[in-house]
Amino acid sequence: MGHALAAPVEQPQLWLLGTLSFCLRGGVVVLLAPIVVLPTQVEVRLMLGSNLGSSGLTPSFWASVGVATVISTGFVLALLYALARIEIGAFERLATNPELAAETGLAHDALAPGATADKGARMRDLFVVEALTVIALLLAAVPLAAAIGQVTLDEILLPSSAASIFDRVLGQLTVPLAIVAVALPIVDAVSAGVVRGLLVGRSVGSSFAGSLGAGVRRPVSWLATAALAWLSLVVVVVGVEWALSIAWQATRASFLATTSVSDMLSEFAPMLVAALLTGVFVSGLALCGYVAAFRNALWSVTGLRH
């Protein structure tokens, strides 16, 4: 744990790669959650427009969903390729740490015969594993996606209470959300083990067997590593979102205090709170990037130590 905490500080490139990984995995979207103003039920209905008929969603709506799915699939494939490159770059830099090499044998494993013989094949295998990880998460989220669609439609057509539509929808998604919450750390931990196996030149099958075997041979260590990795991320993200919520409320109140753009630009307070919000966001992103780099190093050190 000490080596994993120190690695991003001793090698700032790992910090940068961790920040990029956090962003590409959707971390920016999570950080923007306190700032995004969700539409009301009336606005949701207006956005659907003619796509919502008396019998439900129209075929044109589902055609639009199909087009959006194709576009987003291409976008996700590009992200997976970038993440595979980041995994290789971060591991190679981590493996050059002489102190880690002396205590864990990480560098020895990273330079094992065949580990760097075919970087293209390793890149391909990493891409496949990243894609399979996304597919596994999507399968775990199928009940949630199906429930969200049906519950949202029901609440638009026949509201169950006077509460916000988002509160009403979330109140009926306890079980699907629990399935995703349980599947996410498990899939992440298995994927992390498979990726580390590939990075030292093992085959996909051998890496997958080794990742599952680690949980069987060392269940306490495996669970402790997974818990530490996710707990650190959750604590930091929640703390950053809390700080962003406070900064956003101050910024929003300051900018809404006047309807004149010229007055807003001439006053010091709106610019100050806007700069404060920017600083909080950038600092929070850097902190989350450090935690992402720590998680990456933690899985490498604990998963490949002798």
N, C-alpha and C positions, 0 to 999 in steps of 0.2 A: 504493500500500500504506500509506503514511503517513497519507493522508487517511482511508482505511478504518479504520485503527487508532484514529485520533483521534475519529472521528465519534461513537461511543457515549459517549465521555467528555465531549465538548463538548455533546452532546444526550442527556441521560440517558433521555429517552423512547425513544430507539432501543434502549438497553440493555434497558429493560422489554419492549419489543415483541420483541426478540430472545429474551428469556427465555420469553415466552409462546409464541413460534414453536417454540423448542426443546422445550418441554413438550408442545405439541399434536402435534408430529411424532414423539412417542414417546420423547423424551429422558429423561423421568422413569423410564420402564420400564428403560431401559439403566442408569441410575444405581442403580436398586434391585436390579440383578442380583447384586451381591456380598452383599446382605442376604437375598435370598429363599433359603429352604431347599428344595431340590428334593426331591420324593418319591422313595422307593426303588422298586425294581422291584415289590416286594410291594405297596406302597401304590398304585402305578399300576394294578396288577391289581385291587385292592380298589375303587378309584375307578371302574373300568370296570364292575365288578359283573356283572349279568346282561346287559349290553350286549355282552359277549364270549362267543360260543358256540363250539362245537367246529368250526364251519365259518367262523369269523371274526366280524367285527362284525355285530350284528343290525340289522334295519331300524329299530328304535326309536332306535338310536344315530344313524343317519344322519338320522332325522327331527329329533332334537334338534340336530344340526349345522345342518340347514336353518333351524330357528327362530333359532338363535344367529347364523347368517349374515345373516338379515333384520334382526335387531336391530342387529348390528354395522354393517351397511351404512348404516342411518339415522344411527348415531353418527358414522360416517366422513364422511357428507355434511355434518353439522353442523360437524365439524372443518374440512373443506375450505372452508366458507363463512367460518369464523373466520379461517383462514389467508389467504384472499383479502383480507379486511378489513385484516389486519395488513400484508400486502404494500403495499396502497395507503397506509396510514398511515405506514409506515416510509419509503416512497419520497417522499411529500410533504414529510416533515420533512427528509429528506436533501437534497432539492432546494432547500430554503430557505437552505442554507449558502452565504454569499457567496463564500467562498474556493474552494469547489468549483466554483461557477458561473464564476469567473474562469479557472480552469485547465482545466476539463473541458467546460464548456457544458452541464452536467447540468441546471441550473435552467432554462436556455433551452429545452432539449428537453422538460422536464417541463411547461412552459407553452406548448408549441407549439400551433398551431391544432388544435382537435379533441381535445387531450389531456384537457381537463377539461370538454368540452362535454356529454358524456353519461356521468356517473359510474356510472349504473345499468348501462349497456351494458358499460362497462369492468369492472365488478364481475362481470357475467355471464360475460364472456370469461375473466377470471381464474379463476373457479370451474370453468369447462370445462377450462382448461389444467391446473389442480390435479388435477381428476378424471382427465384423460388421463394425467397423470404417475403417479398411483397405479395406473391400469390397466396402464401400461407396466411398472411395477415388479412388479405381480402376475403379469404374463405371464412376466417373467424368473424369478420365483420358483416357477412351476408345476412345473418338474422337481424343485426342492427339496422342495416340499410333497408331491408324489407319492412321492418317495423316503423322506421322513420317515415317512409313514404306513405304507408297506410294511415298511421296515426296523424300525420300532418294533414293529409287530405280529409280525414274525419273531423279534425278540429277546425278546419277552414269551413267545411260544409255545415257542421253541427257542433259548435263550441260546447265543451263540457262544463266550463265555468267562466267567470269574468277575469281570471288571471291572464298574464301574458301568454301568447301562444307558445313561446319557447318553454315557459315553465310547465305548461300543460303537456307538451310533447315529451319533455325530459322526465316528467313524473310517471310516464307510462313505459319507459325504456329501461327500467332497472335491470332486468335479466339480460337483455342483449348487451348492455354496457358492461355488466359484470363478466360476461364471456370474453369480451374484448380486453378488459382489464387483466384477466388471468392469462389470456393467450399471448398478449404483447410481450411481457418479460420472458416467457418461456421460449417463444420463437426467437426473440432477440438473443438470448443466451446460447441457444443451439446454433444459430447463425454465426455468432461471434466465434464459437469454437470451430465451426467448419471453415470459416475464413482464415483463422490462424493456421489450421492444418494445411490449407492450400498455399499459404504464404511461405511455408517451409518445404514446399515441393511434393506434398502428398497428393494422392488422387482424390477425386470428389468422394468416392465411396469410402476410402480409408479415413478421410477427414470427417465425414458424417458419422461413421462408426466411432471414431475417437471422441467426437464431441458428445455423443450420447453416452459413451463409456465413461467419460469423465464424471458425469452426473451419477453414475452407478458406483464407480470406484471411490469417489470422494464426494459423497452427497453434501456433507456439511460445508466443505470448502466451496463447492460449486454454488450452493444456495447462498452462502455468505457473500461470494463475489457478485452474484446476480443482484442480491438485495442491496449491497453497497453501491453498485453501479446505478441502479434505478433510484434508490433513496437520495443519493447525491444530486441526481438530475432533477428529481421532483422538488426537492427542497430549494434548489437554486432557482428553478423556473417559477415556482410559487412566489418566492421572495421578489424576484424581478418583476413579475406581474403586479404584485402589490405596490411596489414603488412606481411602476408605470401608471397604475390606476390613480394614485395620488397626484402625480405630475400631470396626467391627462385632465383630471377634474379641474385643477388650477388653471391649466391652459384654456380649457373650454370655457370656464367661467369668465376669464379675462377677455377672450375674444368675443364672447356673446354680450359683454357689458355695453357695447356700442354697435350701431349698425352702419357707422361711417368708416369706410376703408381708410380715408385720409387721416382721420383721428386715430385709428388703430395703429397706422404706421408711424405716426408722429409721437405716440406715447411710448414710454420706456417699458412699462410693466408687461404688455403683451409680448414684446420681443424677449424680455427676460425669461418669462415662463416658457416660451417656445424653445429658447436655448436650453433651459433646464430639462424640458421633456426630451430634447434631442440628446443631451448628455446622459440622461438616465437610460435611454434606449441603447445608445452606443456602449455604455458601460455594462449594461445588462447583457448585451450580445457578446461582449468580450468575456464576461464571466461564464456565460453558458458555453462559449467556445472552449474555455479552459476545462470545464467539467467534461465536455465531450472528448477532449484530448486525454484527460485523466481516465475516463472510461475505456478508451481505446487502449491506452497503455496498461491498464489494470487487467484487461482480458488477455493481452499478449504476455504479460509477466506471469500471471497465474496459470494461464492455459498451456504454456510451453516450457515451464521450469522443469528441471530434472528432479 
